[in-house]
Amino acid sequence: MSTLTIYSENDASQALWHSQDAEAIREQLNAAGVRFERWEANQPLGEAPTPETVLTAYQHEIEKLVAEKNYQSWDVISMRASHPEKAALREKFLAEHTHGEDEVRFFVEGAGLFCLHLNGKVYQVLCEKNDLISVPAGTPHWFDMGSQPNFTAIRIFDNPEGWVAKFTGNPIADTYPRID
């Protein structure tokens, strides 16, 4: 179930706000300038769908977002616990960083934890199946896929080259909860 937990940027020991209600999550994130939506496929995906099947099933939603935000490309990425570089990839994105463009992710299956450092707070968003999150360009954040990753997501870009991580050097990510 999708979850949002908000902490003070100075205290990871006690949540200021917590909910698993998608509408309440959307409202909190919208107020912070972060897009959060729930999407539904317009056709069954079946077992082990190909990237083409995934994109076809969500093309109606992608087209709406592209028309509104003028994104230029999209793809499908999957990460599994069997990936030989899972530990290195996890570690890379656990450090606080920014991007020169929005980081738009839609979770087709599985889950991932986006942690956003905004307005003196840390917003931890556990995104799961059917969740879309758009982290605005320049927003300090980190991402945890867990030690045993298992997700498929659609990535949507203005420019894939703009999605290079710029690490802030702030160790804040080390003090907040992670996925087991």
C-alpha positions in Angstrom: 0.0 0.0 0.0 1.3 3.5 -0.9 2.5 5.4 2.2 3.7 8.9 2.9 5.6 9.7 6.1 6.8 13.2 6.8 9.6 14.0 9.1 11.4 17.2 10.2 14.7 17.5 8.4 16.3 17.5 11.9 14.6 14.5 13.4 14.2 11.1 11.8 13.0 9.5 15.0 9.5 10.8 15.0 7.0 11.3 12.1 5.2 14.5 11.8 2.5 13.0 9.5 1.8 9.5 8.2 -0.9 8.1 5.9 -1.7 5.3 3.5 -4.7 7.1 2.0 -3.9 7.9 -1.7 -5.9 11.1 -1.7 -4.4 12.4 1.5 -0.9 11.5 0.1 -1.7 13.4 -3.2 -2.9 16.4 -1.2 0.2 16.6 1.0 2.6 16.1 -2.0 0.7 18.6 -4.2 1.0 21.2 -1.5 4.8 20.6 -1.6 4.8 20.9 -5.4 5.2 17.2 -6.1 2.8 15.4 -8.4 1.3 12.1 -7.2 -1.3 10.2 -9.1 -2.8 6.7 -9.4 -3.0 5.2 -12.9 -4.9 2.2 -14.2 -4.0 0.0 -17.2 -6.5 0.1 -20.0 -5.8 -3.6 -20.8 -4.6 -6.7 -18.9 -0.8 -7.0 -18.6 -0.7 -10.7 -18.2 2.2 -12.6 -16.6 5.7 -11.2 -17.3 4.6 -8.4 -19.7 7.1 -7.1 -22.2 8.0 -3.4 -22.1 5.9 -2.9 -25.3 2.9 -4.4 -23.5 3.4 -2.2 -20.5 3.7 1.0 -22.6 0.6 0.1 -24.6 -1.4 -0.5 -21.5 -0.6 2.9 -20.1 -0.2 4.9 -23.3 -3.5 6.8 -22.6 -2.1 8.1 -19.3 1.4 8.8 -20.8 -0.2 10.8 -23.6 -2.1 13.0 -21.2 1.1 13.7 -19.2 3.1 14.4 -22.4 0.5 16.8 -23.7 0.5 18.7 -20.4 4.3 18.7 -19.7 5.8 18.2 -23.1 7.9 15.3 -22.1 9.9 13.8 -25.0 10.5 10.1 -24.3 9.7 7.2 -22.0 10.8 3.7 -21.4 10.3 0.7 -19.0 12.9 -0.4 -16.5 12.8 -3.5 -14.2 14.9 -4.3 -11.3 15.0 -7.8 -9.6 16.7 -9.2 -6.6 18.7 -11.4 -9.0 20.4 -8.4 -10.7 24.2 -8.8 -10.2 24.7 -5.1 -9.5 21.7 -4.5 -7.3 23.8 -3.5 -4.2 25.9 -1.0 -6.1 22.9 0.5 -7.9 21.0 0.8 -4.6 23.9 2.5 -2.9 24.3 5.0 -5.7 20.8 6.4 -5.4 20.7 6.3 -1.6 22.8 9.5 -1.5 20.9 12.8 -1.7 21.0 14.2 -5.2 19.2 16.4 -7.7 18.4 16.3 -11.4 18.2 19.0 -14.1 14.7 17.7 -15.1 11.7 16.2 -13.4 12.1 12.6 -12.3 8.9 11.0 -13.3 8.3 7.4 -12.4 5.2 5.2 -12.6 5.2 1.9 -10.8 3.7 -0.9 -12.9 4.6 -3.5 -10.2 6.6 -3.7 -7.0 7.7 -0.7 -4.9 10.4 1.9 -4.3 10.9 4.6 -1.6 11.4 8.2 -2.8 12.7 10.5 -0.1 12.3 14.2 -0.8 14.1 16.9 1.1 11.7 20.0 0.9 10.8 23.0 3.0 12.7 21.8 6.1 11.0 18.4 5.9 11.7 14.9 4.6 8.8 13.3 2.7 9.2 9.5 2.4 6.9 8.2 -0.3 6.6 4.5 -0.6 5.4 4.1 -4.2 3.7 0.9 -5.2 1.8 -0.5 -8.1 -0.3 2.2 -9.9 1.6 5.1 -8.3 3.0 7.9 -10.4 5.4 10.4 -8.8 7.0 13.4 -10.4 9.9 14.9 -8.4 10.4 18.4 -9.7 13.8 19.3 -11.3 16.3 20.6 -8.7 14.6 18.9 -5.7 17.1 17.2 -3.3 16.0 13.6 -2.9 17.2 10.0 -2.7 15.7 6.6 -3.8 15.7 3.3 -2.0 14.8 0.2 -4.0 15.6 -2.1 -1.0 18.1 -4.9 -0.6 15.9 -7.3 -2.6 14.5 -5.0 -5.4 11.5 -6.1 -7.3 9.8 -3.5 -9.4 8.9 -2.5 -13.0 8.5 1.2 -13.7 7.9 3.6 -16.6 10.4 6.4 -16.7 9.3 9.6 -18.5 11.9 12.2 -19.6 12.3 15.7 -21.0 15.8 14.6 -22.1 17.4 11.4 -20.8 20.8 13.2 -20.6 19.2 15.7 -18.2 18.5 12.9 -15.7 22.2 12.8 -14.5 22.4 12.8 -10.7 24.1 15.7 -9.1 25.0 14.7 -5.6 24.6 17.3 -2.9 27.1 15.9 -0.4 24.6 16.2 2.3 24.6 13.0 4.5 20.9 13.5 5.5 19.8 10.3 3.7 21.9 8.2 6.1 19.7 9.1 9.1 16.2 8.2 7.7 14.5 4.8 7.5 15.1 2.6 4.5 13.4 -0.3 2.9 14.5 -3.6 4.5 
